[in-house]
Amino acid sequence: MFSLGAVLLHIGGEIPGASVAQAASEAATEKHSASQTPTEVRRLIREARYAEAESVTRELLSKVDAKLGPYSEKAGELVPLLAEILVRSGQTEGSEWRDLVERQAAIWQKTTRVNPPWPVYLLLLRWADLLMETGDYARARALFERARETIQNTHYPNEHSLVVSFARLLLITGDYDEAQQLLDRSSATERPRSGAICKR
């Protein structure tokens, strides 16, 4: 006596159960792949599902690094996501987070052809703002100060953003005199430039 499975295989068919299982497996694979995108990671971050976001981002970054190298544009999309996840989940104690910031600066410099120190400055400013948002004022202050040192003795046009954010942090932490001094120094620096522009 032939089994139904044997008959189906003999005439070139498939066993229905196996077909359903295969379809289910393929669907699961497609769903998993679809969920592994930067867009999905951002959604997980918005929902504060940091462990899931970190897992997906690390897997994506590992694949990108293996295929395109650690300083590709694609890596440049994922590295800041992982850095943000580490900040929001309170994982900035070790060196990994700082390494990610430096790596992103290198990627930015390579892919945009912008000379340092501006890429590093912008990243430090961004992460300082994020740390301040999460209430990590001590680390935020350290990054603001480092950002200020990065563009010291340069004429970077976006310094105003640093002054405003840093002053806001100082006000939050009750350092009113220092905040005023920072704003006064910034105003004194800006006046000659404004005057020079008016004379033209």
C-alpha positions in Angstrom: 0.0 0.0 0.0 1.3 3.4 -1.0 1.1 6.3 1.5 -0.4 9.6 0.4 3.1 11.2 0.8 4.7 8.6 -1.5 2.1 9.1 -4.2 2.5 12.9 -4.1 6.2 12.6 -4.3 6.0 10.1 -7.1 3.9 12.5 -9.3 6.1 15.4 -8.5 3.9 17.0 -5.8 4.8 18.1 -2.3 3.6 16.9 1.0 1.1 19.5 2.2 2.5 19.6 5.7 6.0 20.1 4.5 4.9 22.8 2.2 3.1 24.7 5.0 6.1 24.3 7.2 8.4 25.6 4.5 6.2 28.6 3.8 5.9 29.4 7.5 9.7 29.3 7.8 10.2 31.5 4.7 7.7 34.0 6.1 9.4 34.1 9.4 12.7 34.7 7.7 11.3 37.5 5.6 9.7 39.1 8.7 13.0 38.9 10.6 14.8 40.6 7.7 12.1 43.2 7.4 12.5 44.0 11.1 16.2 44.5 10.8 16.4 48.0 9.4 17.5 51.3 10.8 13.8 52.5 10.6 12.8 49.6 12.9 15.6 50.4 15.2 14.5 54.0 15.5 10.9 52.7 16.3 12.3 50.5 19.1 14.2 53.4 20.5 11.1 55.6 20.5 9.3 52.9 22.4 12.2 52.6 24.9 12.8 49.0 23.9 16.5 49.5 24.1 17.6 45.8 24.6 15.8 44.8 21.4 17.1 47.9 19.5 20.7 47.1 20.6 20.5 43.5 19.5 19.1 44.4 16.1 21.6 47.2 15.6 24.6 45.1 16.6 23.6 42.3 14.2 23.1 44.8 11.4 26.4 46.5 12.1 28.2 43.2 12.2 26.9 42.4 8.7 27.7 45.8 7.3 31.2 45.8 8.7 31.9 42.3 7.3 30.6 43.3 3.9 31.6 47.0 3.5 34.1 47.7 6.2 33.9 49.7 9.4 33.9 53.2 7.8 31.3 52.8 5.1 28.3 55.2 4.7 26.0 52.3 5.8 28.0 51.9 9.0 27.7 55.6 9.4 23.9 55.2 9.6 24.1 52.4 12.3 27.0 53.6 14.5 25.1 56.7 15.8 22.0 54.6 16.5 24.1 52.2 18.6 25.7 55.1 20.4 22.3 56.6 21.1 21.0 53.3 22.5 23.9 53.0 24.8 23.3 56.6 26.1 19.6 56.1 26.6 20.1 52.7 28.4 22.8 54.2 30.6 25.7 52.3 29.1 28.3 55.1 28.8 30.6 53.9 31.6 33.0 51.9 29.4 35.1 52.8 26.4 32.7 51.4 23.7 30.5 54.5 23.6 33.5 56.9 23.3 34.9 54.6 20.6 31.6 54.8 18.7 31.7 58.6 18.8 35.2 58.7 17.4 34.4 56.1 14.8 31.4 58.1 13.6 33.6 61.2 13.4 36.0 59.2 11.2 33.2 58.0 9.0 31.8 61.5 8.6 35.2 62.9 7.7 35.7 60.1 5.1 32.3 60.2 3.5 31.8 64.0 3.5 35.4 65.1 3.0 35.0 67.6 5.8 38.3 68.4 7.6 38.5 67.9 11.4 37.9 69.1 14.0 34.4 70.1 12.9 32.9 66.5 12.5 34.2 65.6 16.0 32.8 68.9 17.4 29.3 68.4 15.9 29.2 64.8 17.3 30.3 65.8 20.7 27.7 68.5 20.7 25.0 66.1 19.7 25.9 63.5 22.3 26.3 66.2 25.0 22.7 67.3 24.2 21.5 63.7 24.4 23.2 63.1 27.7 21.7 66.3 29.1 18.3 65.1 27.9 18.7 61.8 29.8 19.8 63.7 33.0 23.5 62.6 32.9 24.7 66.2 33.5 28.3 65.3 34.6 29.0 63.5 31.3 27.2 66.1 29.3 29.3 68.8 30.8 32.5 66.9 30.0 31.5 66.6 26.4 30.5 70.2 26.1 33.9 71.2 27.5 35.6 68.8 25.1 33.6 70.2 22.2 34.7 73.7 23.2 38.3 72.6 23.3 38.0 71.0 19.9 37.2 74.2 18.1 39.3 76.5 20.3 41.3 79.1 18.2 39.1 78.4 15.2 36.4 80.4 13.6 33.7 77.8 13.5 30.3 79.4 12.6 28.2 77.0 14.7 29.7 77.8 18.1 26.5 79.6 19.1 24.8 76.2 19.4 27.5 75.1 21.9 27.1 78.2 24.0 23.3 78.0 24.2 23.3 74.3 25.1 26.2 74.5 27.6 24.6 77.6 29.2 21.3 75.7 29.5 23.1 72.8 31.3 24.8 75.2 33.7 21.5 76.8 34.5 19.9 73.4 35.2 22.8 72.4 37.5 22.6 75.8 39.3 25.9 77.2 38.0 24.3 80.6 37.3 27.5 82.7 37.5 29.4 80.4 35.1 26.5 80.4 32.7 26.5 84.2 32.7 30.2 84.3 32.1 29.9 81.9 29.2 27.2 84.0 27.6 29.2 87.2 28.2 32.3 85.8 26.6 30.3 84.6 23.6 28.7 88.1 23.2 32.1 89.8 23.4 33.5 87.4 20.7 30.5 88.0 18.4 30.4 91.8 18.6 33.6 92.4 16.5 32.4 90.0 13.8 29.0 91.7 13.7 30.7 95.1 13.5 32.9 94.0 10.7 29.9 92.8 8.8 28.1 96.1 9.2 31.0 98.1 7.9 30.9 96.3 4.5 
